[in-house]
């Protein structure tokens, strides 16, 4: 296989992965739902091979569950597990954001400043628009760290909590406004730009605390079927 053909296949895999990841985050692929590979081909518009490869990667990220010869299941939202993973994410994010504040190049700092200014001047962002910023910020922070291993470790965590954030801001009364989460991200960006790792770590912790406060609200306000579509058939 030529390098050109190999690169094209990898690009299709990445595109299929990104599309499925987006559909999982926005719950268009409902948590707990069972689908065939053909169903995923239909919703993504990609052929079988890149979709199949993408599901394998998503399963490794714990975002899907593969059932051999039966298809795949979208991983339910498990708030107890999320609480545990958030403790892990707190330590990782503190390290990553502190490292980015020290290692970011002048060009990368210019990018951080640009995104911060866009967020500061944006009005009435939708959750989808904010998620695009959030994903970009995550990529920029990991790039500034200069350690590829961190990307493979943190990307699944980012996706897990981006889906939780989407549910919170889409379905809960307190989640109607994005002001607090936008402000939290601006604080992180400003801390990275300061070049002070201690300030960056504090900003990271504050943002994680905001996410932690979402979890009991989700548990108290929303029906179980939001987190696992199979629960629709188990409610009296």
C-alpha positions, 0 to 999 in steps of 0.5 A, a space after each residue: 500500500 502506498 503512503 498516499 493510500 495509507 494516509 487517505 485511509 487514516 484521514 477517513 478513520 479520523 473523520 469517521 471518529 470525529 463525526 461519531 464522537 460529535 454524535 455521542 457528545 450531543 446524544 444524537 446517538 443516545 446513551 445506552 442505544 444499540 446500533 449496527 455498523 450499517 446504522 453508523 454508516 448511514 448517520 456518518 456518511 462513511 463506508 464500512 471500514 473507517 466506521 468499523 475502525 472508528 468504533 474500535 477506537 471509541 470502544 478503547 476510549 470507553 465511549 462505545 461497547 462492541 458486541 461481536 456479531 450484534 453491533 455496538 452500544 453507545 456507552 451509558 452516562 454513569 454519574 458515579 463513574 464520572 465522579 471517580 474519573 473527575 478526580 483523575 481528570 483534576 490531577 491530569 488537567 492541573 499538570 497539563 495546564 501548568 505545563 502548557 503555561 510554561 512550554 507554550 511558544 509565542 505563536 501558541 500564546 498568540 492563539 490562546 490570546 485570540 481564543 480568549 478574546 473571542 470568548 470575552 466578546 462572544 454573546 449568546 453562544 449555543 452549547 454547540 458553538 461553545 463545544 467547538 471552542 472547548 475542543 479547540 482549547 483542549 487541542 491547543 493545550 495538549 499541543 503546547 505541552 509537547 507530549 503526545 502521550 497526554 493526548 491519548 490519555 486525556 482526549 477520552 476524558 474530555 469527550 466523556 465530560 463534554 457529553 455530560 456538559 452538553 446534557 447539563 446545559 441542554 436539559 437542566 434549569 441551571 444549565 440554561 446559561 453558559 456564562 459560568 463555564 465560559 468564564 471558567 475557560 477564560 480564566 484558564 486561558 488567562 492563567 496559561 498566558 500569565 506563564 505562572 504554573 501555580 496560577 494555571 493549576 488554581 484556574 484548572 481546579 476551579 473549572 473542575 469544581 464547576 464540573 463536579 457541581 454539575 453531577 448532583 444536579 444531573 442526578 436530581 433533576 433528570 430521569 434515568 432514561 437521559 443517561 441510558 435509553 434502556 431505562 425508558 422501558 423500566 420506569 413504572 
